[in-house]
Amino acid sequence: MVSASAVGKDAKIYVAGHRGMVGSAIVRRLQAGGYSNIVTRTHAELDLVNQAAVTDFLAREKPDYIFLAAAKVGGIQANNCYRAEFIYQNLMMEANVIHAACQAGVQGLLFLGSSCIYPRDCPQPIREEYLLTGPLEQTNEPYAIAKIAGIKLCESYNRQYGTHYASVMPTNLFGPNDNYDLNNSHVLPALIRKAHEAKLRGDKEFVVWGTGTPRREFLYVDDMADACVFLMEQGIGDGLYNVGTGEDVTIGEVAALVMDVVGFQGEIVFDTSKPDGTPRKLLSIERLHDLGWRARTDLRDGIALAYRDFLAGNQRL
């Protein structure tokens, strides 16, 4: 469904989570597109887990549109070890923002989820209608359930209150402002850091978690931001949209690609004592393609851009 009107260049746009990888990319894309009335708050200025604070903030600011990119995120280890924090904090943030947005009369909102919302053993490529058709991957189930709840919050407020809240589910993202903490990062930034440090040490081996056989789809974060602003500008009012490239590679293949970009010569060794996670996650992106959007950044080019940002010190370790 398309809302009555798209967002104008002078609209007040609140980006929740603007310091994160996704939120900062959305801010860059909005600024490049000529949007100047962008509202942001740091965690110190506004704790999105605090319901009263969120309600007061949105009642006061009354933005025309919200990008809900704030979330507690992490890789397999973080999701599996901090299960309570992942479900609680994400549930609270999205519930507080979506409910307060509706109370404040905000008609347009885009909620950012994750491809882990889909069943572990989904048919490939994964279509949006496969949501809630099977068991989730256990290692990140709490996070996935929180994100599913966010989708259903958007759907429910649209149905009951006539709002225009849509949800996007990105595939594995990487790029500027990524998290390179080896205990909490996702696979691609972890590979970049490990390859870089192995190169500096002069190692002969590059240790990669798991068997290397799971297949993953990777999307450069600025392409993700472009898709989000595209949906806003098109006036897309509700529904669920996958965002990806439509192509996937094995973990072993992406590890070799990272080694090539970093310039590390060594042998890949797979640590099979570590978990693989979901065997494959390739998203069907027909809905976005039908609307006219496609990713632009080649995987190797994106890794090179991310590595350049890593070398510049723009990362969280």
C-alpha positions, 0 to 999 in steps of 0.5 A: 500500500502507498500512503497518501503522500511521500515525504517532502524535503523539508519534512522533520525526520527522526532517525533513531539509532543515528550513531549505529552503522545503519542509522548513520548510513540513513543520515548520510543518505538523507543529507545527500538527498537534500533533507536538512531537518533531521532529528537525532538523539544520543543514548545519553540524551534519550534512552529508548528503553525508557517509555516516559522519556520516549513518549515525552520526546515524540510528543514534543518533537512530532516528527513527520517520519521516523526511521527506527534503526536503533537496536541491540545487535551482535553476532552469534556469540553475543546473541547466544550469551546475552539472550535476555538483554537482546529480547528485553531491550529490543522489545522495549525500544520498538514498543516504546517508539512505535506506540509513542509515534502513534500517540504523537500523530506520526503517520510515517515510520520505517522499522528495521528488522533482520533476516533472522526473523525467518525460520531456520530451515526456510525454502530459498530464496526466502520470501516475506510470506515465509515469516512464522512458518517454522522454528527459528535458529536457536542461537539468535531466537530472542533477538528474532522474536523481538524483531517479529514483534516489531513487525506485528506492532507496525501491522497492528497499529496500521490496522487499528489506527490507520498509520503508515508503518512499514518494515524492512528486513535487511540481509547481513549488513557491513560497512562504515561504523561497523562493530569489529569487537570479535566477541560481539561482531557479525561475521564479515567485520570479524573476518576483516579484523582477523585478517588485518591482525593476522597480516600484521602478525605475519601469520601463516593461517587464518582461523575462521569459525565453523565449517565454512559451508554456510551460505550468506548474503551480504549488503553494503550498508549504504545500499540498505540506507538507499533502500530505506529512503527510496521506500520513504520517498515512494510513500510506501505505507505498510507491509514487509520488504526484504532488502538484499542483493539476491546473491549469496556466497559461502563463509569460506568464499567471503573469507578468501575475498576478505584475505584478498582485499586485506592483502593477507597471504595465508591458509584458511583453517576452519574451527569446526568446534564453533557454531555455523548458525543457519545453513543458508539465508538468501532473501527474495527481493522481488518486492523491492525489485518490482518497485524499482530498487536494486543494490548497487555495490559489488561485494568486493568493492563494499569490502574494500570500502569497509576495510578503508573505513576500518583502517581510518579508525572509524570502528568499534573494537 
